[in-house]
Amino acid sequence: MTQIAPLGSWKSPITTDLIVAGTIGLSSITIDGDDVYWIEGRPSEGGRNVIVRHTPDGQTTDITPPPFNVRTRVHEYGGAAFLVANGTIYFSNFADQRLYSQTPGTEPLPLTPEANLRYADGVIDKLRDRLICIQEDHTGGGEPVNRIVSINFKNGEDIQILAEGYDFYASLTLSHDGSQLCWISWNHPNMPWDGTELWVAQVNTDGSLGEMKLVAGGKAESIFQPQWSPNGMLCFVSDRSKWWNLYRVPGVTKAENVDPLYPLDAEFGMPQWVFGMSTYGFTAANKILCTFSQNGIWHLATLNTTKKHLQEIEMPYTSISCLKAKENQICFLGSSPTEPSSVIKINLSTGDINVLKRSTDLEIDSGYLSIPQTIEFPTENGQTAYGFFYPPTNKDYTAPVGEKPPLLVKSHGGPTAATSSSLNLKIQYWTSRGFALLDVNYGGSTGYGREYQQRLKNNWGIVDVDDCVNGAQYLAEQGLVDGNRMTISGGSAGGYTTLCALTFKDVFKAGASYYGVSDLEALATDTHKFESRYLDGLIGLYPEEKEIYQQRSPINFKESLSCPVIFFQGLEDQIVPPNQAEKMVEVLQEKGLPVAYVAFPGEQHGFRRSENIKRALDGEFYFYSRVFGFTLADDLEEIEIINL
């Protein structure tokens, strides 16, 4: 028998204790021989990243001993922090940013000297017994210097500069015979999804690079994941058609020979926020296994490069990433609305699907899971925006007659990123307690073509806010949610969208900012290199267009903010420093509005420790319970709320 209880007060088995105790992060899949490696991010170990190996006999073992933490700080966001070659692992250690080498069962040994240098995105040059990678040099004053370097395995202090002069480098790929190296590079103010250049160079006998040839790309063309086929053909993803599609350069790598492999209004690429992202791989000289996105849903397919024929493979996953291929085996991270992110291995010969590791072993009764509905809704200028709507779902409860659910709108970070329909227990935490939730892919999100992404050009703080507001109002007009109990929450760039929506609009009655931006001027002058010119395209040139920065900064409009807000902030955040939140807290406190500030020592941009993840999620729910006056079904730790 179901119980009748007010929405928001439903008892749910999906607790924060359950989430943090049983959930890990999965990333960075690598195949070496018959072994599969990946990284597990473990909140229960203080957010430590651990390399894990799966062997053909079905054994899964930790490779990285404590206290080592496999994470690079190149671009601050990192990625591609390790690689494996013939059983030897090379990785970046977070604490000192040195490279280490290790074989399973032994202690890691330092490869590079102690210095203020960072490394990422490495490839093995077997012919010359060295590692080629990106180096980010913080030894000088001012902005760090990025370059391509080689590191001698026998003497890690023997570091040779191979290429420099661009602000950024990524996606290093060595041809199978070791004769050619390709990479992408770009300069300020571009971000990698705005425009990058694809370069190829011969590798000389002494290890230096010969003549460097520009193959594709430019200031308005984004190149993603260059990769050599087994027979030496260079392939890559480009958005020159306004969609990230696959291309190849037959024979001599000249720009005029670029050949589309399968034109499609779909995204075969992703925004390169981190190194090492992969959406395709070769299983034969003329056969690519790839994944692509349409309308927020990812698909798996084979692409015959000779016949230019794409054949979709039916999969039970709606989100697919980190795809790696080797002969008749492929591995990727897969998830769906009912299945958590997992390391998946498929034998293409037999069709067998093996789940090597799930991000959680929790078995949640489907009666507590809200299945997302893909929605489109009208927004400004006669355009359409997208999102995933989650209705409240709990098999044990129904709402009183006539009561409509409170709504939580989620604004994803980036802002150049996208949300997905993957099972997310943090979302199910809300819906199983009686909240409806809208996860918005506002204009500027990726996955809907370059034109949709470009909607945010010079319009950050406007288009994203309008889309979140219009999505919420659309659901209220449809009678699906309570228009008087709508909240908004977001982290980082999503935190900025949240604060703008709460400041410049009057639709939401409360909100939560996770390490969000409140002062665009401060962000423009006090952030890391990778994003230091990001705002040029999102807002305008600074200081030339200083007035626009001021007009779109919530901190400058104290009189407009008139609802309760809770702030969560890591005190060691180098991307959005704590003063961004603290200034807003002071404003709300002075105005007499309910406000809470939860700061986490030791945390950076995003929370990795289990106790802090729990504190933040429970804290936000507790905050709304006080604001809207519903009774909590759980005994949650109280949050100090000023002016309430």
N, C-alpha and C positions, 0 to 999 in steps of 0.2 A: 504494500500500500504506500502510495506517495503521500507526503505531507504537504500541507499548504503553508507557505512561509514567505515573508517579504523578500523580494529580490535583493541580493547583497548579503543576506543573512543565512544563506544555505550552507550547511555543513558539507565540506568536500574532503575526499581522501587525498586530493592532490595538494599536499602541504609543502611549505618551503623546506622543511626538514627532509621530506621525501625527495624533493627536487635536487637539493645540494648534495645529499648523501649518495644518491644513485645516478647522478648525471655527470658526464665528462664531455669535454670538447674533443672533436676529431678533426684532423687536418693533415695536409702534406703527405699524401700517399706516394710511396716509392717502390718500384719493383727492382729487385736485384737477383738475377738468376731465377730460382724457384721460390725465393722468399719475398714476402710483402712486408713493408715497413710503413708505419704512420706515426703521427704525434698525438698523444693524449694530453689534453689540458685538464688538470685535476684540481678542482676547487678545494677538495679535502686535504691537499698537500700545499696549501698556500698559493694555488694557481700554477704550480710547477708543470712545465711541459716535458713529457717523457717520450723518448723514442721506443716504440714497441715493434717486435718482429714476430711474424707468423710464418711458420715453416710448413712444408708439405705434409708432415706427419700430424698436423692439426694443433701443434703446440704454439701458444702465444706467450711470449716472455718480454719482460722489461729489459731494455738495453742500457738506458741511462741511469746510473746510480745517483742517489742523493749525495750532495745538494745540487748537482748540476741541473740546469734549467735550459732547455734547448729553445732559444729565442734570440733573434737578432733585432737590433734597433735601427737598422738602416731604414731611412724614411720614417722612423719611429714606429710605423705599423708593421715592419718586418715581413716575414714570409720567406720561404725557401731557406730555412735555417739549417738544413742538413742535406746530405746526399750520401749514397752508399755505392761502393764499387768493389766487386769481388769479395764481399764480406767485411770490408773495412768501412767504418762510418766516420764521416767528417761533419762536425757540427759547431755552431756558434753558441757559446755559453753566455747567458744573459748577464750575470754578475760582472764579468770583466770584458765581455765582447770579444774574447780571443777565440780563435779556431782551435778545435781539439780533434785528434784522431783516436779511434777506438776500435777494437775488435770485440765481438760479444764475449762477455765473461771476464773482461779485463778492465782496468781503470783507464779512463781517458788521459791522453798525454797532450800537452799543449803543442800546437803546431806553429802558431804565430807569436811574436814577442809581446810583452806588455807594452801597450801604447794606446793612445786615445783614438783607436781605429776600429771600424766596424766592417763586417763582411756578410755578404748574402749572395744567393742565386748562383751557386758554384756549379762548374762542370769539370769532369776529369779529362785531362789531356794525357792519354796513356802513352803516346809516342814519346812524350817529353817528360814523363814522370812528374807531373805538376797539376795543380788545381788552378783553374781560371775562374775568377769571380768578380763581383762588384765590391769595391772598397769605398767606404765613406770616411774621409779623413777629418777628424776634429782636432788635430794638433795645432792648427793655426788659429788666429783670431778671426772673428766674423763668421760668415757662412761656411759650413763644411764643404769640402771638395769631393765630388764623386768621380770615380774613374774605373776602368777595367784593368785588373792586374792579374799576374800569375804568381803562384806561390810554390816554391820548390819543396817537394815532399821530404827530401833529405836534409834540407836546411830551410826552415820556415822563415828565417830572416832574409833569405834571398827572394825579394819581392820585386818583380819587374812590371813597370807600367806599360800597358799595351795600348790604351786609348784614353784620352782625356780631352777636355775642352768644352764638352756639353755639361749642362747642369745635372742631367740625370741619365743613367743607363739601366737597362734591364733586359731580361729574356735572352741571356747568353745561350747559344746553341752551337755545338761543334759538329761538323759533318762526320759521318761514320768512319771515314778514312783519316780524320784528323787534319785534313788539308785546308779547311775553310771554317771561319768563325763568323757567325752572324749575331746581331743584337739589335735592339731598338734604343733610340736615344731621343731626348727632347730638351727643350729649354724653357725657362720662365718666359711668359706667364702661363704656358700651356700645362695642363694636367694630361696624363697619358690617354685619357678618353677624349681629349680635345684634338690633339695632333701629335704624332710621333713619326720618326723616320726609321726605316729598316735598312741596315748597313750590312755588307758582306766584305770580308777581307781574306786573302790568302794568308796562311800561317807559314812563315819562313822557317828554314831549317834551324835557325838560332832561337826560334820561339817568338820572335817579333812579328808584327803584322805587316803585310805588304800593302799594296794600294787598296784604299777603302772605297767601295762603290755603293752609292745610294740606289736602292732597289725600288723602294715604294715609300709612300707616306709624305707628310708635310705638316704644315701648321693647321690644316683643316681635315686631315685624314688620320684616323686612329688605327695603328697596327697592333695586333695582339698575337702572341704565341707563335713566332716563327719556329719552324721545325723542319729538319731534313728527313726526306723519305729514305728508305733503305737503299734505293738506287741513286741517291744524291740529288734529288729534286727538292728545291726549297718551296715550302708551303707556308702560308700565314693567313691570319684573319684580318680583314680590313673593312672599314665602314664607308668606303668610297661610294657605295650605292645607297647610302643612308641606313643600311643595315649591316651589322657585323657578319660578313659572309666569308667563305673559304676561297683562297686563291692559290695559284702556283706560278712559279717562274721556270718554264721548261728550258733546259739547256743552259746557255750562258745567262747569268743573272743580270739582266738588263731590264730597266723599268718598262720599256715599251713591249716586253714580252709577257707582262702580267696577264694571267688567264683565269677568269672566274671558273670555279669548279661546279657550283650549283647555286645559281641566283635564287634567293628565297627571301620573302618578307619575314625574316626570323633572325634571331641573334645567336650566332655561333661563338660570340665573344662576351666578355664581361669587363666591367671597369676595374682597372688594375690598381686596386688599393694596396695589395700586397704582392710580393714576388711569388713566382712559382704557380700561378693559376693555369689550369689546363682544361680545355674542353674537347680535345681530340687527340688521337694517336694512331700510328700506323700498325696494322697487323700484317701487312704485306706491302710490296712495292707500290701496288696500285689500289690498295684498300685502306680506307680510313674509318675508324670507329669514332663517331662524334656525337656531341650532344648540343641541342639548340633549344631556344626558348621562344614560345609564342603565347601572348596573352598571359604571361606570368607562369606558364607551365613548361617544364623542361621535358624534352624527348630524347631518346637514344636512337641512333641510326647508323647504318653502314653507307659509305659513299665510295663508289667505284670511280676512281679518278680517270680511268681510260674511257669508260662509257658515259661518265658524268651522270650516274644514276644514284639516286638516294633511296634507300629502303629502310623504313622505320622498323624498329624492334619493339614489340609490345613489352612494357615493363610496368611493374606495380609501383613505380616511383614518379613523383611529380616534381621533384627537385634533384638534379644530378650535377655534381661538380667534382673537381680534382680527378679527372679521368686520366688513367694511365693504361697503355696497351703494350702487350708483348706477344707476338705470334698469335696464338689462338686464345690468349687470356686477356681479360680486361679487368681493371679494378676502378672503383669510383666511390664517392660518398653519395649515398642515395637516401631519400626520405619521402614521406607522403603525409597526408593529413592524419593518418592513423599509425604510421610507422616512424620512429625516431631516426635521426641521422645515423647511418651505419656504414661501415666499410664493407663493400660488396665486391665479390669476385665471381666472374662469369667465365665458364668454359664455352667458347664459341662453337666448338666442335660438337659438344654434347648438349649444350643449352642449360647445363647445370648452373644454378645460382646458389652461391654460398655466402652467408653472412658471417664475416670474420670477426666483427666487433660491432656492438650496438652502443650508442652514446648513453643509453640507460637500459638496464635489465628489468626495470619496473614493468609489470604487466598491469596496465590500467584498463579496467572494465570499460568497454565502449559506451556504456550508458552514461559515463561521465565526460565523454569527449565531444566537443563541438566541432562539427565538420564545416570548414570554411566554404562560403559561397562566393564565387567570382562575381563581382558586380561592376557595372559601368554606371557613371552618374554624370549629369550635366554640370559644367562648371563655367567659369567666366569666358566671355567672347565666343559663346556658342560652341565651346569645345567639350571634349569628354575626358574624364579622368577615371582611374581604376583603383580597385582595392579588393580586399578579402573581408567578408562580413562573417562574424562568428556569433550566432545566437546563443543565449544562455542555455546550458544543458546540464542537467543533473537528474538521473533516473529516480532519485529519492524525493524530489520536490517538484511542486508546481507553484506558480505565483497566484496570489489572491486575484479574484476576478476583477478585470479592469486595470490592473497594475502593469505598466510597461517598464522594461528594464532600463536601469541607468546605462549609459554608453561610455566606454573608454575608447578614444581615438588614439591609435599609435602612429607616430610620425617617425619613420626610419631615419637613421643617420646617413652620413655622406656629405651633402645631400645626394651626390651622384652614387646611387646604390639602388637596391630594390628589396622589397620584402617578398616572401614566398609562402606557399601553402603548407610547408613542412610542419609536422607535429612539433609544437613548441609548448612545453609544459608550463612555461611562464604565462602563456596566453590562456591555457586551459585552467590555470589557477583562478583566473578572473571569471571565465564563463561558467565554471562549475560552482561558483558562489552566487551566480545570478546576474552577472554583468553581461551585456552585449559588448562586442569589441569590433572595431573597424580598423584594419591594418591598411594604410593608404599608400598606394604607389602614385604619389602626386607628380605633376609635371616636373620633369627633371630627372625622374627615375629612369634607370636603364631597363631594357627588356622590351621596349615598345618602339625602337628605332631612334635614329639620331635626331629627327625633328622633335620627337616628344622630349628627348633629353635636353634639347636646346631651348625648350620653353623657359627654362630657369635662367637662361643667359640674361644678365643684368636685372633679373627679377626675383632673386632670392629674398625671401621675406614677404613676397607678394603672391606669386603663383602657388607655392607650396602651402601657404596659409589659406588661400582661397579654396584650394582643393580639399584640404582637411575640413574646413568650415562647410563647404558645399556637400561633402560626403556625409557629414553628421546631419545636416539639415535634410538631405535627401532621405535618410533613414527615418528621421522624425516625421517627415511628410508622408512616408509610406506606412506610418503607424507601427514601426518596428521597435522604436525606442522612446524613452521619455525625454522630450525636448527640454525639460527643465532640470534634468540631471545628466548633463553631458560634460565629460571631462576630456582632457588631452594630455598625453605624456610622450616624451621622446628623449633620446640621448644624443649628445654631441650636436651635430647639425639639426637633428630632430628636436633637441632641447631648445635650439634657437627658434625653430618653427613653432614650438609650443609656447615659448615666451612671447613671440610676436602675436600669435592667435589670442593669447590671454590679454595682451596689451592693446592691440589695435582692433579687435573684434569683441563683441559681447555675447557670443553664442555659448561659450563654455563657462561653467560655474566653478571650476577648479582645475588644477593641473599639477603636473610633476615634471621637473626639469632634472635630467641626469647629465651632469657635466656639460650643460648647455651654454651657448653664447648669448650674452646680453649686451655686450659692447663691441660693435664691429670695428671700431677704431682700435681698440685694445687688441683685438684679434689680428688685425692687419699689421700691427707693429710688434706683436709679442707672440709669435708662434714659430714652429720649426720650418726648416727649409722646404720640405716637400709641399707644404700648403701655403708657403709665405706669399705666393702670388695667385692663389686659388680665387681670392675675392675679386681679382681684376675682371674675371669673366662672370662672376655671380652678382657683383654689385657695380663695379666700375673702378677706374684707376684711383689709386690713393697716393698722395694727398690731393691730386687734381680735383677729384669729385668727393671731397671730404663731406660736403653738405649731405649727399645721399647716404653716406655711412651714418651720419648723425640722425637723419630722418628715419632710418630703419633699425635703429638701436633701441630696444625696449627700455634700456636704462635711462634714456633721455625723456621718457614720457611717463613720469611718475603719476601725473594726474589721471592717466587713462587706465592704469592697472587697478582693477577693483574687485578681484576675487582671490580666494585662498590659493597658495602655491607652496609645494614642498620641493626642496632642493637636495640632491644627492651629489657628492663631490669627492673625488680622490685628491688628496692633498699633495701628491707628487705628479699631478697631471701636467705634462709639458705641452700638450696640444691646446687644451682650453684650461688655463691656469685658474686656481681657486678664486682669485679676486673677481672673476666674472660672476660667480654665484653670490659671493659675499656682498657685493654692491647691491644686488637685487634684494637680498634679505634685509639689508639696512633700510632700503626704500619702503618695503612692505611693512616692516616693523614701525617705521616712523608714521606711516599712514594708518596704523591701527588695524591692518588686515591680518587675518590668520596666516601665519607663515611658520615653516619648520625648516631647519637646516641640519642635515646629517652628513658629517664629514668623516672620511675614512683615511687615517694615516697609512702610508705605505702603498696605497692604491694609485694607479695611474689613470690612463684614459680607458675606462671600462673596468669593471670589478671582476677580480679573479679568485678571491678568497671566499670560501663557502659561507663563512659567518657574515660577510658583508653583502653577498648576494641575497642571503636570507633576510638580513636586516632591511635592505632596500625594498624588496618586494612586499614583505609584511608591513613595512613602514608606510608605503604608499597606500596600501589597502586600509590600514588603520586610520590614516589621514582622511580618506574619503568617508569612512564610517562616521567620523566625528563631524565632518562638514555636512553630510547629508542626513545624519542622525539615524542610521540603521544599526541594528544590534549585531555584534560580531558573534559568529558561531564558535570561533576559536579564541583561546586566551593568548593574544598577541602582546609582544613587548611594546610598551607605550612609547610614543614619540612626543617629545616636548613641542607643543604647538603654542607659539607666542600669539597673544591677542585672541585666544579662544577660551 
